[in-house]
Amino acid sequence: MIDHQQISLGQIMGLILRHVMPRFFMAVIIALLFMFFPMPWWPLWATYCQAPLIIFGLIVYLGKLLLDTFFYPRYPTKPRVKRD
């Protein structure tokens, strides 16, 4: 494991992108599948607003994904030593 004191910003962004990108692309693929394939089981009112509902759900999920990614304490810090 890499010591957190020796990790560069580029390595941190690489780790974040490696965590975010697969989930991002899966969410977009699922949204496109819901958008373009017919769904006869949806109620009639939902077919009129199908695109806005799917885009809203995608934006909410991606926002949650970004918040979880940037604010999750993935890199442990060393405990501070009290000096008397």
C-alpha positions in Angstrom: 0.0 0.0 0.0 1.2 3.5 -0.8 2.0 5.7 2.2 -0.4 8.6 2.2 2.4 11.1 2.8 4.1 10.1 -0.5 1.0 10.1 -2.8 0.7 12.8 -5.4 -2.4 14.7 -6.5 -2.3 12.9 -9.8 -2.4 9.5 -8.0 -5.3 10.7 -5.9 -7.3 11.8 -8.9 -6.5 8.6 -10.7 -7.8 6.6 -7.7 -11.0 8.8 -7.6 -11.6 8.5 -11.3 -11.0 4.7 -11.2 -13.7 4.6 -8.5 -16.2 7.0 -10.2 -16.0 6.2 -13.9 -17.4 2.6 -13.9 -20.3 3.7 -11.9 -20.8 6.8 -14.0 -20.9 4.8 -17.2 -23.2 2.2 -15.8 -25.6 4.8 -14.7 -25.6 6.5 -18.2 -26.0 3.1 -19.9 -29.0 2.2 -17.7 -30.6 5.6 -18.3 -30.2 5.2 -22.0 -31.7 1.7 -21.9 -34.7 3.1 -20.0 -34.9 6.0 -22.4 -34.9 4.3 -25.7 -36.5 0.9 -25.2 -40.2 0.6 -25.0 -41.6 -0.1 -21.6 -45.3 -1.2 -21.8 -45.5 -1.8 -18.0 -45.1 2.0 -17.3 -48.4 3.8 -16.5 -49.7 6.1 -19.1 -48.8 9.3 -17.3 -45.2 8.2 -16.9 -44.8 7.7 -20.7 -45.5 11.4 -21.2 -42.8 12.4 -18.8 -40.4 9.4 -19.2 -37.4 11.4 -20.4 -37.6 14.1 -17.6 -38.0 11.3 -14.9 -35.1 9.4 -16.2 -32.8 12.4 -16.5 -33.9 13.6 -13.0 -33.0 10.2 -11.6 -29.7 10.2 -13.4 -28.7 13.6 -12.1 -29.7 12.7 -8.5 -27.7 9.5 -8.7 -24.6 11.2 -10.2 -24.8 13.9 -7.6 -24.9 11.3 -4.8 -22.0 9.4 -6.5 -19.9 12.6 -6.6 -20.7 13.6 -3.0 -19.9 10.1 -1.8 -16.7 10.0 -3.8 -15.3 13.4 -2.7 -16.4 13.3 1.0 -15.7 9.6 1.8 -12.6 9.3 4.0 -10.8 6.9 1.7 -7.3 7.8 2.8 -6.6 7.2 6.5 -4.6 9.9 8.3 -2.1 9.3 11.1 -3.3 10.1 14.6 -1.9 13.4 15.9 0.6 13.1 18.8 0.1 15.5 21.6 3.3 17.2 22.6 3.5 18.5 26.2 
